[in-house]
Amino acid sequence: MQAEIIWTLVAFFLTVFVLSYALGDNPLFRLATYLFVGVTAGYVAVLIIYQVLLAKLVTPILTAPLEQKLITAVPLLLGFLLIFKLSSKLAPLGNVSMAFLVGVGAAVAIGGAVTGTLFGQIAGAISPFGISPDTKGVFSQLAGGVFLLIGSATSLAYFSFGATRQQNQIGDRPKAVETLSKIGQVFIAITLGALFAGVLAAALTALIERLDFIIKFIQSFFV
């Protein structure tokens, strides 16, 4: 029970410290941010040590068969080469590891964007047109599909930067593409507005929850 009271007090003071930023930057707010950053860094370090270094490198090298040890030695060597990036003279030795990290990161990002975003958007735009005519609410689904298809096509047209250039004139996009891009701007503005509203709603929800916590904490001393 005593430990619970102590942690409740810690949560109360940290909440007040963070909310004090409403009065401007101050040492209490900076103390809270330093604590959050420090705790996060410590937590990530513990995860890396126990779930990556020990579990994926040290344990296989000590207990795994010879083939597994040879495979594990490759990331161990690449990780060791990264240490040389701390020295300006020996930094080129870590370029192999950095190139490997950048290449894998780019491949994962591009693969995720293509399979998760592009293909998902295409599937979402096509799916409303594959419903049966006997399906309930078929007209509303088709209308939604047409609206989604128009929004996707016009939004993509907004990011089309191809232009035809005539002699002694600045290059302009074709009129059809320019018209579609204007419509796409409306869809993009609505999307960004909805995203901003979602972020604002989440922030307000967190703020209300913290204020409710402070009020209940203070009331507990008078009940």
Secondary structure as GFF3:
##gff-version 3
##sequence-region A 1 223
A	DSSP	alpha_helix	2	19	.	.	.	ID=ss1
A	DSSP	three_ten_helix	20	23	.	.	.	ID=ss2
A	DSSP	alpha_helix	27	47	.	.	.	ID=ss3
A	DSSP	pi_helix	48	58	.	.	.	ID=ss4
A	DSSP	alpha_helix	59	63	.	.	.	ID=ss5
A	DSSP	alpha_helix	66	82	.	.	.	ID=ss6
A	DSSP	three_ten_helix	83	86	.	.	.	ID=ss7
A	DSSP	three_ten_helix	91	94	.	.	.	ID=ss8
A	DSSP	alpha_helix	95	112	.	.	.	ID=ss9
A	DSSP	pi_helix	113	118	.	.	.	ID=ss10
A	DSSP	alpha_helix	119	126	.	.	.	ID=ss11
A	DSSP	three_ten_helix	127	130	.	.	.	ID=ss12
A	DSSP	alpha_helix	138	158	.	.	.	ID=ss13
A	DSSP	alpha_helix	175	219	.	.	.	ID=ss14
###
